[in-house]
């Protein structure tokens, strides 16, 4: 593991060296892919709308992620992830063609490190979905409506409805995010976030996480609660700290897992390649709350609108 981390450190140092920038081959390839994404969006958009919105900037983007997992007593394994938002700006900026990873719990900062710890997640959740997204805002609430298919044999149909609202108090900000999803081979799920944010200083943000997840397969409700602290070191580096408890309501209201996590994220090259490393420790009830440490090392590459 130390050799791998040493390799990542060398890679980041090289990426920031002047010699690497002088070659500029990586930047040229990135610009070429980003331009292709924007052109594809414009070509499709021309079939759906007139030219009155030609001055609207194209915000289509592609995000490719590679996460390498290290767990105690197991060899490393890599999980690639693809998230593609093809924006059609002329259609009143409301319609998007979206390709994304279908992990049913990917909003949380801690979702990656507890993937194999909760009863509701499985390997099939990492499939890719393709669909259309329609967006509208009413009374300060953002509404998203998605419909499409999940890449599978046979294909799986899904619909998804999301509502978001931010409510400001004197010292705190409440962020409400409710997502209701139906998949034809799984049924309904509900994922509700009620997060309270407080800006401690210019570089520190405290978040009290409150998440509730429910599905109509086993009707188990999972709760995740606890503080998260975000530290912005600079424009290129940041740290986050998480101490959460995960509970379920069956057979009784019991603790399912305790989780401690630290994530370091850094801009590795230019303004589109990011490197992150997340050491963590789970204390799952299935292991009699014995510590189960691990590490996630990831790279995120963003093409298109940044």
C-alpha positions in Angstrom: 0.0 0.0 0.0 2.9 2.4 0.8 4.3 1.8 -2.7 1.0 2.7 -4.3 0.6 5.9 -2.2 4.2 6.8 -3.1 3.4 6.4 -6.8 0.3 8.7 -6.4 2.5 11.3 -4.7 5.1 11.2 -7.5 2.3 11.5 -10.1 0.9 14.7 -8.5 4.4 16.2 -8.2 5.0 15.5 -11.9 1.6 16.9 -12.9 2.5 20.2 -11.2 6.0 20.5 -12.7 6.7 23.0 -15.4 8.1 20.4 -17.8 4.8 18.5 -17.7 2.9 21.7 -18.6 5.2 22.6 -21.5 4.3 19.3 -23.3 0.6 20.3 -23.0 -0.5 17.0 -24.7 -2.8 16.2 -21.8 -4.5 19.6 -22.0 -4.9 19.3 -25.7 -6.6 15.9 -25.3 -8.8 17.3 -22.6 -9.9 20.3 -24.7 -10.6 18.0 -27.6 -12.9 15.7 -25.6 -14.6 18.7 -23.9 -15.3 20.3 -27.3 -16.8 17.1 -28.6 -19.1 16.9 -25.6 -20.3 20.5 -26.2 -20.8 19.9 -30.0 -22.8 16.8 -29.3 -25.1 18.7 -27.0 -25.5 21.5 -29.5 -26.3 19.1 -32.4 -29.0 17.3 -30.4 -30.3 20.6 -29.0 -30.9 21.9 -32.5 -33.6 19.3 -33.0 -35.6 20.4 -30.0 -35.6 24.2 -30.0 -35.1 27.3 -32.2 -32.1 29.5 -32.3 -33.3 32.1 -29.8 -31.1 30.7 -27.0 -27.9 30.4 -29.0 -26.1 32.8 -26.5 -26.8 30.4 -23.6 -23.6 28.7 -22.4 -23.4 25.0 -22.8 -22.9 23.3 -19.4 -22.6 19.7 -20.6 -20.0 17.7 -18.7 -18.6 14.2 -18.3 -17.1 13.0 -15.1 -15.0 9.8 -15.0 -14.0 8.4 -11.6 -11.7 5.5 -10.6 -11.8 4.5 -6.9 -9.4 1.9 -5.6 -10.5 0.2 -2.3 -8.2 -1.3 0.2 -9.7 -3.3 3.1 -8.1 -5.3 5.9 -7.4 -8.9 4.9 -8.5 -8.2 1.2 -6.7 -7.3 -1.9 -7.3 -3.9 -3.6 -10.1 -3.6 -6.2 -11.1 -0.8 -8.6 -14.6 0.6 -9.2 -14.9 2.8 -12.3 -17.8 5.3 -12.4 -19.3 7.3 -15.2 -21.5 10.4 -14.8 -22.5 12.3 -18.0 -24.9 15.3 -18.1 -25.7 16.3 -21.7 -27.4 19.7 -21.3 -29.8 21.0 -23.9 -29.6 24.8 -23.2 -32.0 26.0 -25.9 -34.9 24.1 -24.4 -35.3 26.8 -21.7 -32.3 25.3 -19.8 -34.6 22.7 -18.3 -34.0 19.4 -20.3 -30.9 17.2 -19.8 -29.8 13.9 -21.1 -28.1 12.1 -18.2 -25.9 9.1 -18.0 -24.8 8.3 -14.4 -23.8 5.6 -12.0 -26.9 4.1 -10.4 -25.6 3.5 -6.9 -28.8 4.2 -5.0 -26.9 6.0 -2.2 -24.3 8.2 -3.7 -25.2 11.6 -2.3 -23.6 11.1 1.1 -20.0 12.0 1.8 -19.6 8.6 3.5 -21.4 6.4 0.9 -18.2 5.0 -0.6 -16.6 3.8 2.6 -19.7 2.0 3.8 -20.8 0.4 0.6 -20.5 -3.2 1.9 -21.7 -2.4 5.4 -25.4 -1.7 4.9 -28.0 -4.3 4.0 -29.6 -2.3 1.3 -26.5 -2.0 -1.0 -25.2 -4.6 -3.4 -22.8 -4.9 -6.3 -25.7 -4.4 -8.8 -26.2 -0.8 -7.6 -23.1 0.3 -9.6 -24.8 -0.1 -12.9 -25.2 2.9 -15.3 -28.5 4.5 -16.1 -29.5 6.7 -19.1 -32.5 9.0 -19.0 -34.0 12.4 -19.6 -34.1 15.0 -16.7 -36.6 17.9 -16.6 -35.9 20.7 -14.2 -38.1 23.5 -12.9 -38.1 25.8 -9.8 -41.2 26.9 -8.0 -41.4 29.0 -4.8 -37.7 28.5 -4.1 -37.9 24.7 -4.5 -35.9 22.9 -7.2 -37.7 20.0 -8.8 -36.1 17.3 -10.9 -38.0 14.6 -12.8 -36.0 11.8 -14.3 -37.1 8.8 -16.5 -35.0 6.3 -18.4 -33.4 2.9 -18.3 -30.7 1.2 -16.3 -28.1 -0.7 -18.4 -28.9 -4.3 -17.6 -30.0 -7.6 -19.3 -32.9 -7.2 -19.7 -33.0 -3.4 -19.4 -34.6 -2.0 -16.3 -37.0 1.0 -16.4 -36.8 3.7 -13.7 -38.4 7.0 -12.8 -37.1 9.5 -10.2 -38.4 12.6 -8.5 -36.2 15.0 -6.6 -37.0 18.2 -4.6 -34.4 20.5 -3.0 -34.8 23.6 -0.9 -32.5 25.7 1.3 -33.9 27.5 4.3 -31.7 30.1 6.1 -31.9 30.7 9.8 -29.9 33.1 11.9 -26.8 31.0 12.3 -27.7 27.8 10.5 -28.8 26.8 7.0 -31.2 23.8 6.5 -30.7 21.9 3.3 -33.7 19.6 2.4 -33.2 17.0 -0.3 -35.9 14.4 -0.9 -35.6 11.8 -3.7 -38.3 9.3 -4.5 -37.4 6.6 -7.0 -39.2 3.7 -8.6 -37.3 0.8 -10.4 -39.5 -1.8 -12.0 -37.5 -4.8 -10.6 -37.0 -3.2 -7.1 -39.9 -1.0 -6.3 -39.9 2.3 -4.4 -37.2 3.9 -2.4 -37.2 7.2 -0.5 -33.9 9.1 0.4 -34.4 12.2 2.6 -31.6 14.5 3.7 -32.2 17.1 6.4 -28.7 18.6 6.9 -27.9 21.7 9.1 -24.9 23.7 8.0 -23.1 26.3 10.0 -20.1 28.4 8.8 -17.7 28.4 11.7 -15.0 30.5 10.1 -14.0 31.4 6.5 -12.4 28.0 6.1 -14.5 25.7 8.4 -18.0 24.5 7.8 -19.9 22.3 10.3 -22.7 20.0 9.0 -25.1 18.0 11.1 -26.0 15.1 8.8 -29.5 13.6 9.1 -30.4 11.0 6.4 -33.3 8.6 6.2 -33.5 5.9 3.6 -36.5 3.6 3.1 -37.4 0.9 0.5 -40.5 -1.1 0.0 -38.7 -4.4 -0.5 -38.0 -5.1 3.2 -39.5 -1.9 4.6 -36.4 -1.3 6.7 -35.7 2.4 7.5 -32.0 3.3 7.8 -30.9 6.4 9.6 -27.5 8.1 9.4 -26.7 10.9 11.8 -23.7 12.7 13.0 -21.4 15.7 12.5 -19.2 16.4 9.5 -16.5 19.1 9.5 -15.2 20.5 6.2 -11.9 22.3 6.1 -10.9 24.3 3.0 -7.1 24.5 3.2 -6.7 26.4 -0.1 -8.3 26.7 -3.5 -6.7 23.4 -4.4 -6.8 21.4 -1.2 -9.5 20.4 1.3 -10.1 18.0 4.2 -13.3 16.6 5.7 -13.9 14.7 8.9 -16.9 12.5 9.6 -18.2 10.7 12.7 -21.6 9.1 12.0 -23.8 6.4 13.5 -26.1 4.3 11.3 -29.2 2.8 12.8 -32.1 0.7 11.5 -35.7 0.2 12.8 -35.8 -3.7 12.5 -35.9 -6.0 14.4 -35.9 -3.1 16.9 -34.4 0.4 16.7 -30.7 -0.7 16.8 -27.3 0.6 15.9 -26.1 -1.0 12.6 -22.7 0.7 12.3 -20.4 3.4 13.6 -18.2 5.1 11.1 -15.1 7.3 11.3 -13.7 8.8 8.1 -11.2 11.5 7.0 -11.1 12.6 3.3 -8.3 14.6 1.7 -9.0 16.0 -1.7 -6.6 17.9 -4.0 -6.5 19.3 -7.5 -3.9 17.1 -9.1 -3.6 18.8 -12.5 -4.9 21.9 -14.2 -8.6 22.5 -13.2 -10.1 19.2 -14.2 -8.2 16.3 -12.5 -8.7 15.6 -8.8 -7.1 13.2 -6.4 -8.6 12.0 -3.1 -7.7 9.6 -0.3 -10.1 8.5 2.4 -8.9 6.4 5.4 -11.9 5.1 7.4 -12.9 2.7 10.1 -16.3 0.9 10.3 -17.6 -0.7 13.5 -20.5 -2.9 12.1 -22.9 -4.8 14.3 -22.5 -7.9 12.0 -18.9 -8.0 13.2 -19.8 -7.4 16.9 -18.7 -3.8 16.4 -15.1 -4.9 15.8 -13.1 -2.3 13.9 -12.9 -2.9 10.1 -10.4 -0.3 8.7 -10.0 0.5 5.0 -8.8 3.1 2.5 -10.2 4.5 -0.7 -7.9 6.2 -3.2 -9.6 8.0 -6.1 -9.1 10.1 -9.2 -11.9 12.2 -10.8 -11.5 13.6 -14.3 -14.0 16.2 -15.5 -14.5 17.0 -19.2 -16.8 19.7 -20.7 -18.1 22.6 -18.6 -16.0 23.0 -15.4 
